[in-house]
Amino acid sequence: MAKSVANLSDVASLSGVSKSTVSRVLNNKLGNGFTVREIVRKKILNAAKVLNYRPNLIAKSLTEQRSRMISVLGGAHALSDLGNIYQTVINSVTRIFDNISGGFDVIVDMSHHKPDVSHLPAWKIDGAVILAQTNERTAADLSERGVPFVIVNGKKIDGGSSVTLDDVHGMRLAIQHLLELGHRKIAYANAPDTRLDGHSSVAERHQTYINQMSKHELSPIAGHDRPLTSAVDFINEAVISHEATAVISYGHMNALNIMQAAHSLGLAIPQDFSLICFCDEYAANVMSPNLTFIDLQSKKMGNIASEMLLVQTSSREKLQPKHIKLQEKLVVRETTAEPRVR
């Protein structure tokens, strides 16, 4: 029965040379006193082509000091919503590592893993970017392997660097903008489900909303402390029953659902109520009307994470982790205006 996959020995047999010679030629590791005639080199390359030989990447990465591979872990987050900020982060990381001299392969893990299973691939990697969070087994595996890593928008892990967002500052900007427009009845559409439980943004945005309303001697609007399950119900309760003139949304999918629900209820934005959401520029640009938003700086997070990881992977010594917190920014567009007199 014929073998379906050729190995190094098959290439050596067909070309009539040793396995070590084949390995050196195919991996372009000539020099240091080792040379081959051009006719031999061509014979080896031709044998590999005839046999459709593909190197075993796992075995290759284990024998080399550097794999030139970067693994992006937690990619399942990027699939959760259209325009999720982690999609922009992945684009930034890939672009930067693609443009490095010599190139890196960026491998994105989009799988959902069991809590007790490591997310790291079987082959050697030079570094990792973690989107938001990973499990304890992966953290331990990173430490055991000595892999440098950077966490993007997530909780710090011992031994790794991080770039995170200042959600407290972002909510303060949103509240201040609405107050300056004259709003006093400001509602908050909380995170939509338990998928985000445990992420700091859920608690920080909500608690800052409560704190800022209290600071300005205003009452939080009913519904702020529950997950958003129905945008229609939320508008009926917060806007129609409690007469909120503005809504701050946890994220852009909340905001999109609220805009659709408002249309179905015959309400216009910002004429009947203003709307702000937390998102990045990409998500805001594809919505109509153009949303006023708190910019989560996802492209910048990806750039900074990549730059920090490049420094770590280039160093011969283990470097001290760095932790950077980015200020969110208010971008005013079409969905906020002065409240209409009722």
Buried (B, 14 or more C-beta within 10 A) or exposed (E): EEEEEBBBEBBBEBBEBEBEBBBBBBEEEEEEEEEBEEEBBEBBBEBBEEBEBEBEBEEBBEEEEEBBBBBBBBBBBBEEBEBBBBBBBBBBBBBBBEEBEEEBBBBBBEEEBEEEEBBBBEBBBBBBBBBBBBBEBBBEBBBEEEBBBBBBBBBEBEBBBBBBBBBBBBBBBBBEBBBEBEBBBBBBBBBBEEEBEEBBBBEBBBEBBBBBBEEEEBEBBBBBEEBBEEBBEBBBBBBEEBEBBBBBBBBBBBBBBBBEBBEEBEBEBBEBBBBBBBBBBBBBBEBEEBBBBBBBBBBBBBBBBBEBBBEBBEEEEEEEBBEBEBEBBBBEBBBBBEBEEE
